[in-house]
Amino acid sequence: MPPPQLARDLAAAVRFGPESLVSRAEAAGPFLNLTFDDARLAEAVLGEVDRLGDRYGRDDVGAGRTALVEGPSPNM
């Protein structure tokens, strides 16, 4: 199936519940663009900030391990 058709089919088929952070999906060529509901997203993020306090944005996943980080370039 051509990617633009797949994107159109997905956009037509996907449904989001009333509590979803995503409000709609639309096809743009071969891409499926998702639009977030600003108010629900802000409420979810601020709720996490309130719940986690100073721990918000911190994580120990990968602590003590080596990670390779590459910047984008045309020759990757």
N, C-alpha and C positions, 0 to 999 in steps of 0.2 A: 504494500500500500504506500503510495507517495506520502512523504511527511506532511505536506500541507493538508491533505485529505484526513490523515490521522489526527492532526491538530483540530480540524473542524469537527470531526466525529467526537473527539474527547470533550471539546467545549460544549457540544450539544448534549452530551450524555451525563456529564458530571453535575452533581447537586450538592449543595452545602447546607448543613443543618443550621438552625437558628443560633447556635452557640459557636459556630465556626469562625475562625479568624479570617477566613477567605470569604469574600462576598460574591465574587464572580470569576468566571474563566472565559477567555476569548481567544480565538485563533488569530495569529498574525503570521501569515506565510506558514513556514514549517514549525513555528513556535506556539506553545500554549502559555499565554500570559495569565497570571493569577493576580487579582486585585484584593488587597487586604482591607478589611473594615478598620479604619483608623481608630475609632472609639474602642472597639473590642481589643485591638492589638495593644493600645495604650493601657487599657485596664489590666490586661494580662501581664504586661511587662511591669507596670507599677505595682501590681500585686506581688510579683516575684521579688522586686526590690524591697518592698515592705516586709515580706516574709523572711528573706535571707539577710537583710541588713548589710553589714560590712562584708559578708561572704558573697554577695551578689557579684557575678563576673569572675569569680575565682573557681578554680578546679584543680585537683591534683592528678587528673588523668595524665598518664605519661610521666609522672614525677620519677626522676632518676634514670630516665631513658633518653636516648639520643634521637633527635628528629632532624630530618633534612627538609629545608624549606627552599623552594626554587621560585624565582621571580619569573613572570611570563616573558617570553621572547619568541620571535618567529621561528627559532630553531629548536624548540623543545621536542 
